[in-house]
Amino acid sequence: MGNIVNIAYQGSTHGNFLRYFIDRFSALTPQINELPFLSNGNSHNPDVKYSGLIDRYHPSHYNNQFKNTDQPHIFITITSDDLHYLYRFFYTRGGDNEATDVKLKIDGDYVEFAPYHYELYRERIKAIYNFESSEKIRLPKYVVRDFIKLHYLDMNNDVLLQDNKQLRKIAPRNTFFFPVDAFWNHEKFLKCIDECGKKLDLRLTLDKTASELHLLFLKNLHEFKTKDRCKIIFDKIRDQQDFDISNIDIVEEAFISAWIEKNYEFVITPLTNSFFKNTKEIVEYCKLYPAHYKAMNPNLPTFNGMPNPFYLWNLKK
């Protein structure tokens, strides 16, 4: 017997929760009683008794290809607007074993990479920062913040986003495209899961229990309460209002750094372990940035709508 549906998704886009939700509320599968959540909010509880009728997988493990292409599929889609929250998942949320699966651990003025995570970026970090890894991979906070900032400065060319766009083009014929931001909005999730169930004939019962489960998912979601905190911070900077930002994480620091460089011509954020403590400091920094340091930012792909020659030159190095 084939799968009633296959869920193809990239890491951190909630594919396992979607598998659980469908498996639990489909009339085509046996009853599930266990909840999927671990203590850190991940939906990877190994004690859940799944039906085996729903497969979920990362297409990247199959050379960016889909499998079981003759069977119904769900593919979780992303846009550039989703990347900030996904970066926070990717860099700061622990895995199934929080003791070993946290990708970035802050230790004072240093950040320690999980070895398997560092391997993804070894060559690029070496090229940019002249850093040779040792047994314990520790880098100053300002280096890690700057490295993440580079993602934000050229989000349209983000590897995760580009892979997602290419996979959409080759998705199996009978595929429902499930937007990742639906997981973060209760009404949108219920609407999308209902549409998905009808399109793929999953026979879902979206009762009060189903609604409550998604609300519990949101409650367990990593840093959900601060998902849009940077948008508030950007508004405070624009309005020149003082706002405390001393408790933001390193990914948010990188996002703010990139936003400053995109919105203030010729300004480059400082390479220091300590970060701005409030928006007043940011406003003053940008206002008083010395004229004799101002030059075209080599990290920005375009300047005044034109290709940035310094950025292009960096790509060739």
C-alpha beads as a LAMMPS data file, in Angstrom:
LAMMPS data file: protein, C-alpha beads

317 atoms
316 bonds

1 atom types
1 bond types

-500.0 500.0 xlo xhi
-500.0 500.0 ylo yhi
-500.0 500.0 zlo zhi

Masses

1 110.0

Atoms # bond

1 1 1 0.000 0.000 0.000
2 1 1 1.333 3.434 -0.866
3 1 1 1.459 6.505 1.349
4 1 1 -1.700 8.551 1.660
5 1 1 0.565 11.604 1.397
6 1 1 4.252 12.511 1.330
7 1 1 5.505 15.683 3.046
8 1 1 8.598 17.212 1.455
9 1 1 10.214 20.051 3.338
10 1 1 13.450 21.747 4.297
11 1 1 14.818 21.678 7.828
12 1 1 13.063 23.812 10.465
13 1 1 9.894 24.294 8.385
14 1 1 7.661 22.148 10.633
15 1 1 7.284 19.116 8.397
16 1 1 7.211 16.721 11.321
17 1 1 4.383 18.599 13.051
18 1 1 2.412 18.523 9.812
19 1 1 2.984 14.770 9.542
20 1 1 1.721 14.330 13.109
21 1 1 -1.307 16.570 12.580
22 1 1 -2.475 14.730 9.454
23 1 1 -1.738 11.304 10.926
24 1 1 -3.776 12.137 14.018
25 1 1 -6.806 13.780 12.405
26 1 1 -7.157 11.764 9.203
27 1 1 -9.913 9.154 9.075
28 1 1 -7.549 7.051 6.953
29 1 1 -5.128 6.394 9.838
30 1 1 -5.379 4.711 13.269
31 1 1 -5.901 6.777 16.418
32 1 1 -2.921 8.576 17.974
33 1 1 -2.990 9.545 21.644
34 1 1 0.545 10.785 22.323
35 1 1 1.488 14.435 21.860
36 1 1 4.411 15.154 19.507
37 1 1 6.247 17.797 21.532
38 1 1 9.583 17.520 23.286
39 1 1 10.485 19.820 26.176
40 1 1 12.086 22.315 23.765
41 1 1 8.953 22.523 21.601
42 1 1 10.185 20.331 18.733
43 1 1 7.575 17.945 17.335
44 1 1 9.912 14.958 17.418
45 1 1 8.626 12.831 20.292
46 1 1 9.973 9.310 19.506
47 1 1 7.155 7.684 21.502
48 1 1 4.424 8.700 19.056
49 1 1 2.899 5.648 17.354
50 1 1 2.641 6.789 13.735
51 1 1 0.624 4.881 11.160
52 1 1 3.439 4.548 8.636
53 1 1 1.068 5.836 5.949
54 1 1 2.645 9.293 5.758
55 1 1 6.233 9.781 4.683
56 1 1 8.142 12.997 5.304
57 1 1 11.569 13.751 3.951
58 1 1 14.055 16.452 2.943
59 1 1 14.422 16.572 -0.864
60 1 1 18.061 17.660 -0.394
61 1 1 18.821 14.138 0.819
62 1 1 17.808 12.929 -2.631
63 1 1 19.970 15.397 -4.581
64 1 1 17.217 18.023 -4.437
65 1 1 14.708 15.669 -5.984
66 1 1 11.332 14.321 -4.919
67 1 1 10.587 10.641 -4.377
68 1 1 7.325 8.693 -4.620
69 1 1 6.319 11.158 -7.318
70 1 1 3.249 9.135 -8.306
71 1 1 1.764 9.708 -4.827
72 1 1 0.106 12.827 -3.336
73 1 1 2.551 15.389 -1.923
74 1 1 2.680 18.405 0.322
75 1 1 5.608 20.756 -0.194
76 1 1 6.244 23.468 2.399
77 1 1 7.078 26.742 0.668
78 1 1 8.983 29.763 1.961
79 1 1 9.494 33.378 0.898
80 1 1 12.134 35.951 1.785
81 1 1 9.750 37.338 4.428
82 1 1 9.938 34.005 6.269
83 1 1 13.714 33.821 6.453
84 1 1 14.309 35.843 9.633
85 1 1 12.209 33.573 11.829
86 1 1 13.610 30.501 10.092
87 1 1 17.158 31.739 10.766
88 1 1 16.278 31.992 14.451
89 1 1 15.103 28.377 14.359
90 1 1 18.144 27.278 12.443
91 1 1 20.782 28.994 14.564
92 1 1 19.356 29.194 18.091
93 1 1 16.840 26.387 18.591
94 1 1 18.100 23.150 20.034
95 1 1 17.559 19.822 18.321
96 1 1 16.065 16.655 19.757
97 1 1 18.915 16.478 22.269
98 1 1 19.373 20.037 23.512
99 1 1 22.611 19.130 25.253
100 1 1 24.322 18.373 21.939
101 1 1 22.115 19.777 19.167
102 1 1 22.293 23.519 19.826
103 1 1 24.046 24.904 16.762
104 1 1 25.363 28.088 18.379
105 1 1 26.190 28.346 22.074
106 1 1 26.954 31.780 23.511
107 1 1 29.808 31.731 26.017
108 1 1 30.595 35.281 27.097
109 1 1 32.166 37.080 24.140
110 1 1 32.491 33.863 22.137
111 1 1 30.156 31.627 20.175
112 1 1 30.759 27.908 19.979
113 1 1 29.623 26.056 16.857
114 1 1 28.345 22.523 16.954
115 1 1 30.918 20.627 14.814
116 1 1 28.348 19.223 12.369
117 1 1 26.901 22.711 11.905
118 1 1 30.266 24.361 11.357
119 1 1 31.027 21.951 8.514
120 1 1 28.274 23.631 6.485
121 1 1 30.193 26.915 6.570
122 1 1 33.814 25.915 7.072
123 1 1 35.166 27.072 3.710
124 1 1 33.228 30.330 3.610
125 1 1 34.210 31.303 7.160
126 1 1 37.811 30.481 6.393
127 1 1 37.749 32.627 3.247
128 1 1 36.078 35.626 4.881
129 1 1 37.638 35.651 8.342
130 1 1 40.870 33.703 7.857
131 1 1 39.766 31.307 10.583
132 1 1 41.146 27.787 10.851
133 1 1 38.976 25.504 12.953
134 1 1 40.350 23.646 15.919
135 1 1 38.897 20.829 18.014
136 1 1 36.642 23.325 19.802
137 1 1 35.155 25.727 17.276
138 1 1 34.896 29.103 19.020
139 1 1 34.596 32.444 17.289
140 1 1 34.134 35.967 18.659
141 1 1 30.520 37.118 18.740
142 1 1 31.214 39.909 16.280
143 1 1 32.423 37.417 13.656
144 1 1 29.334 35.214 13.977
145 1 1 27.020 38.237 13.959
146 1 1 28.733 39.570 10.848
147 1 1 28.508 36.179 9.127
148 1 1 24.764 35.917 9.770
149 1 1 24.360 39.550 8.695
150 1 1 25.645 38.620 5.240
151 1 1 22.612 36.343 4.803
152 1 1 20.271 39.259 5.415
153 1 1 22.071 41.612 3.068
154 1 1 21.390 39.341 0.093
155 1 1 18.311 37.362 1.091
156 1 1 17.069 36.799 -2.464
157 1 1 20.129 34.652 -3.112
158 1 1 19.794 32.705 0.139
159 1 1 20.498 29.015 -0.534
160 1 1 17.438 27.849 1.410
161 1 1 15.169 30.171 -0.561
162 1 1 16.722 29.365 -3.929
163 1 1 16.439 25.614 -3.298
164 1 1 12.791 26.092 -2.328
165 1 1 12.059 27.978 -5.542
166 1 1 13.732 25.328 -7.684
167 1 1 11.951 22.484 -5.916
168 1 1 8.584 24.120 -6.533
169 1 1 9.286 23.940 -10.264
170 1 1 9.822 20.179 -10.224
171 1 1 7.241 19.187 -7.593
172 1 1 5.077 16.146 -8.389
173 1 1 1.868 16.878 -10.285
174 1 1 -0.435 16.193 -7.321
175 1 1 1.210 18.546 -4.825
176 1 1 -0.322 20.978 -2.346
177 1 1 1.976 23.937 -1.643
178 1 1 1.739 24.683 2.070
179 1 1 3.172 28.118 3.048
180 1 1 5.407 27.952 6.093
181 1 1 3.974 31.162 7.554
182 1 1 0.615 29.370 7.912
183 1 1 2.128 27.436 10.805
184 1 1 2.588 30.751 12.630
185 1 1 -0.997 31.977 12.275
186 1 1 -3.855 29.991 13.778
187 1 1 -6.589 31.044 11.346
188 1 1 -4.351 30.678 8.295
189 1 1 -3.171 27.241 9.409
190 1 1 -6.725 25.926 9.817
191 1 1 -7.666 27.358 6.418
192 1 1 -4.623 25.854 4.663
193 1 1 -4.899 22.456 6.312
194 1 1 -8.587 22.305 5.350
195 1 1 -7.777 23.176 1.718
196 1 1 -4.941 20.663 1.732
197 1 1 -7.122 17.903 3.128
198 1 1 -9.800 18.474 0.512
199 1 1 -7.371 18.676 -2.422
200 1 1 -5.554 15.470 -1.458
201 1 1 -8.615 13.646 -0.034
202 1 1 -7.010 13.178 3.408
203 1 1 -10.397 13.050 5.187
204 1 1 -9.365 15.337 8.011
205 1 1 -11.607 16.010 10.999
206 1 1 -10.807 19.571 12.022
207 1 1 -12.671 19.646 15.300
208 1 1 -12.020 21.519 18.536
209 1 1 -9.223 19.091 19.438
210 1 1 -7.440 19.849 16.155
211 1 1 -7.737 23.583 16.761
212 1 1 -6.440 23.246 20.317
213 1 1 -3.487 21.163 19.149
214 1 1 -2.336 23.908 16.804
215 1 1 -2.687 26.484 19.594
216 1 1 -0.502 24.226 21.736
217 1 1 2.007 24.063 18.874
218 1 1 2.156 27.882 18.842
219 1 1 2.605 27.929 22.612
220 1 1 5.574 25.561 22.280
221 1 1 7.052 27.317 19.247
222 1 1 10.592 28.611 19.701
223 1 1 10.679 32.352 20.517
224 1 1 7.201 32.805 19.059
225 1 1 6.372 35.726 21.329
226 1 1 9.307 37.663 19.861
227 1 1 8.890 36.522 16.249
228 1 1 8.223 40.086 15.020
229 1 1 10.313 41.959 17.575
230 1 1 12.717 43.296 14.948
231 1 1 9.858 44.952 13.071
232 1 1 9.050 46.888 16.233
233 1 1 12.710 47.827 16.644
234 1 1 12.928 49.103 13.059
235 1 1 9.874 51.324 13.647
236 1 1 11.446 52.692 16.828
237 1 1 14.638 53.558 14.950
238 1 1 12.696 55.298 12.165
239 1 1 10.698 57.287 14.706
240 1 1 13.852 58.008 16.752
241 1 1 12.230 56.561 19.852
242 1 1 14.232 54.939 22.619
243 1 1 13.599 51.216 23.021
244 1 1 15.531 48.644 25.039
245 1 1 17.104 45.882 22.912
246 1 1 19.538 44.474 25.457
247 1 1 17.801 41.069 25.506
248 1 1 17.746 40.252 21.769
249 1 1 19.553 37.194 20.400
250 1 1 22.538 37.147 18.041
251 1 1 20.376 36.460 14.965
252 1 1 18.274 39.532 15.721
253 1 1 21.480 41.535 16.159
254 1 1 22.542 40.405 12.688
255 1 1 19.149 41.315 11.206
256 1 1 19.294 44.789 12.747
257 1 1 22.874 45.238 11.509
258 1 1 21.806 44.400 7.968
259 1 1 18.783 46.701 8.201
260 1 1 21.001 49.594 9.283
261 1 1 23.366 49.060 6.364
262 1 1 20.477 48.839 3.897
263 1 1 18.754 51.957 5.206
264 1 1 21.686 54.262 5.985
265 1 1 23.933 54.903 3.000
266 1 1 27.649 54.248 3.541
267 1 1 27.167 53.153 7.181
268 1 1 28.710 49.851 8.265
269 1 1 27.869 48.432 11.679
270 1 1 30.754 48.010 14.132
271 1 1 32.637 44.746 14.569
272 1 1 32.511 44.531 18.351
273 1 1 31.418 41.779 20.705
274 1 1 29.023 44.105 22.504
275 1 1 25.963 45.293 20.595
276 1 1 23.746 48.343 20.847
277 1 1 21.739 48.286 24.075
278 1 1 18.871 50.481 22.844
279 1 1 17.576 52.153 19.703
280 1 1 18.791 55.560 20.872
281 1 1 22.367 54.328 20.502
282 1 1 21.619 53.168 16.947
283 1 1 20.094 56.499 15.967
284 1 1 23.112 58.374 17.345
285 1 1 25.576 55.991 15.688
286 1 1 24.011 56.468 12.261
287 1 1 23.643 60.230 12.693
288 1 1 27.220 60.783 13.850
289 1 1 28.920 58.215 11.611
290 1 1 32.162 59.975 10.516
291 1 1 32.093 61.346 6.994
292 1 1 35.680 60.288 6.344
293 1 1 34.719 56.618 6.867
294 1 1 31.802 56.726 4.456
295 1 1 32.242 54.597 1.345
296 1 1 30.172 52.216 -0.748
297 1 1 29.318 49.148 1.336
298 1 1 30.972 46.127 -0.351
299 1 1 28.397 43.774 1.216
300 1 1 25.355 45.219 -0.573
301 1 1 24.492 43.583 -3.930
302 1 1 23.130 46.856 -5.346
303 1 1 23.555 50.575 -4.725
304 1 1 20.922 53.054 -5.906
305 1 1 19.371 50.252 -7.936
306 1 1 22.607 49.476 -9.791
307 1 1 24.922 46.435 -9.363
308 1 1 27.544 47.207 -6.740
309 1 1 31.020 46.714 -8.318
310 1 1 32.645 46.147 -4.917
311 1 1 30.146 43.378 -4.110
312 1 1 30.734 41.751 -7.487
313 1 1 34.463 41.981 -6.976
314 1 1 34.121 40.226 -3.611
315 1 1 32.243 37.360 -5.258
316 1 1 35.197 36.740 -7.578
317 1 1 37.762 36.513 -4.773

Bonds

1 1 1 2
2 1 2 3
3 1 3 4
4 1 4 5
5 1 5 6
6 1 6 7
7 1 7 8
8 1 8 9
9 1 9 10
10 1 10 11
11 1 11 12
12 1 12 13
13 1 13 14
14 1 14 15
15 1 15 16
16 1 16 17
17 1 17 18
18 1 18 19
19 1 19 20
20 1 20 21
21 1 21 22
22 1 22 23
23 1 23 24
24 1 24 25
25 1 25 26
26 1 26 27
27 1 27 28
28 1 28 29
29 1 29 30
30 1 30 31
31 1 31 32
32 1 32 33
33 1 33 34
34 1 34 35
35 1 35 36
36 1 36 37
37 1 37 38
38 1 38 39
39 1 39 40
40 1 40 41
41 1 41 42
42 1 42 43
43 1 43 44
44 1 44 45
45 1 45 46
46 1 46 47
47 1 47 48
48 1 48 49
49 1 49 50
50 1 50 51
51 1 51 52
52 1 52 53
53 1 53 54
54 1 54 55
55 1 55 56
56 1 56 57
57 1 57 58
58 1 58 59
59 1 59 60
60 1 60 61
61 1 61 62
62 1 62 63
63 1 63 64
64 1 64 65
65 1 65 66
66 1 66 67
67 1 67 68
68 1 68 69
69 1 69 70
70 1 70 71
71 1 71 72
72 1 72 73
73 1 73 74
74 1 74 75
75 1 75 76
76 1 76 77
77 1 77 78
78 1 78 79
79 1 79 80
80 1 80 81
81 1 81 82
82 1 82 83
83 1 83 84
84 1 84 85
85 1 85 86
86 1 86 87
87 1 87 88
88 1 88 89
89 1 89 90
90 1 90 91
91 1 91 92
92 1 92 93
93 1 93 94
94 1 94 95
95 1 95 96
96 1 96 97
97 1 97 98
98 1 98 99
99 1 99 100
100 1 100 101
101 1 101 102
102 1 102 103
103 1 103 104
104 1 104 105
105 1 105 106
106 1 106 107
107 1 107 108
108 1 108 109
109 1 109 110
110 1 110 111
111 1 111 112
112 1 112 113
113 1 113 114
114 1 114 115
115 1 115 116
116 1 116 117
117 1 117 118
118 1 118 119
119 1 119 120
120 1 120 121
121 1 121 122
122 1 122 123
123 1 123 124
124 1 124 125
125 1 125 126
126 1 126 127
127 1 127 128
128 1 128 129
129 1 129 130
130 1 130 131
131 1 131 132
132 1 132 133
133 1 133 134
134 1 134 135
135 1 135 136
136 1 136 137
137 1 137 138
138 1 138 139
139 1 139 140
140 1 140 141
141 1 141 142
142 1 142 143
143 1 143 144
144 1 144 145
145 1 145 146
146 1 146 147
147 1 147 148
148 1 148 149
149 1 149 150
150 1 150 151
151 1 151 152
152 1 152 153
153 1 153 154
154 1 154 155
155 1 155 156
156 1 156 157
157 1 157 158
158 1 158 159
159 1 159 160
160 1 160 161
161 1 161 162
162 1 162 163
163 1 163 164
164 1 164 165
165 1 165 166
166 1 166 167
167 1 167 168
168 1 168 169
169 1 169 170
170 1 170 171
171 1 171 172
172 1 172 173
173 1 173 174
174 1 174 175
175 1 175 176
176 1 176 177
177 1 177 178
178 1 178 179
179 1 179 180
180 1 180 181
181 1 181 182
182 1 182 183
183 1 183 184
184 1 184 185
185 1 185 186
186 1 186 187
187 1 187 188
188 1 188 189
189 1 189 190
190 1 190 191
191 1 191 192
192 1 192 193
193 1 193 194
194 1 194 195
195 1 195 196
196 1 196 197
197 1 197 198
198 1 198 199
199 1 199 200
200 1 200 201
201 1 201 202
202 1 202 203
203 1 203 204
204 1 204 205
205 1 205 206
206 1 206 207
207 1 207 208
208 1 208 209
209 1 209 210
210 1 210 211
211 1 211 212
212 1 212 213
213 1 213 214
214 1 214 215
215 1 215 216
216 1 216 217
217 1 217 218
218 1 218 219
219 1 219 220
220 1 220 221
221 1 221 222
222 1 222 223
223 1 223 224
224 1 224 225
225 1 225 226
226 1 226 227
227 1 227 228
228 1 228 229
229 1 229 230
230 1 230 231
231 1 231 232
232 1 232 233
233 1 233 234
234 1 234 235
235 1 235 236
236 1 236 237
237 1 237 238
238 1 238 239
239 1 239 240
240 1 240 241
241 1 241 242
242 1 242 243
243 1 243 244
244 1 244 245
245 1 245 246
246 1 246 247
247 1 247 248
248 1 248 249
249 1 249 250
250 1 250 251
251 1 251 252
252 1 252 253
253 1 253 254
254 1 254 255
255 1 255 256
256 1 256 257
257 1 257 258
258 1 258 259
259 1 259 260
260 1 260 261
261 1 261 262
262 1 262 263
263 1 263 264
264 1 264 265
265 1 265 266
266 1 266 267
267 1 267 268
268 1 268 269
269 1 269 270
270 1 270 271
271 1 271 272
272 1 272 273
273 1 273 274
274 1 274 275
275 1 275 276
276 1 276 277
277 1 277 278
278 1 278 279
279 1 279 280
280 1 280 281
281 1 281 282
282 1 282 283
283 1 283 284
284 1 284 285
285 1 285 286
286 1 286 287
287 1 287 288
288 1 288 289
289 1 289 290
290 1 290 291
291 1 291 292
292 1 292 293
293 1 293 294
294 1 294 295
295 1 295 296
296 1 296 297
297 1 297 298
298 1 298 299
299 1 299 300
300 1 300 301
301 1 301 302
302 1 302 303
303 1 303 304
304 1 304 305
305 1 305 306
306 1 306 307
307 1 307 308
308 1 308 309
309 1 309 310
310 1 310 311
311 1 311 312
312 1 312 313
313 1 313 314
314 1 314 315
315 1 315 316
316 1 316 317
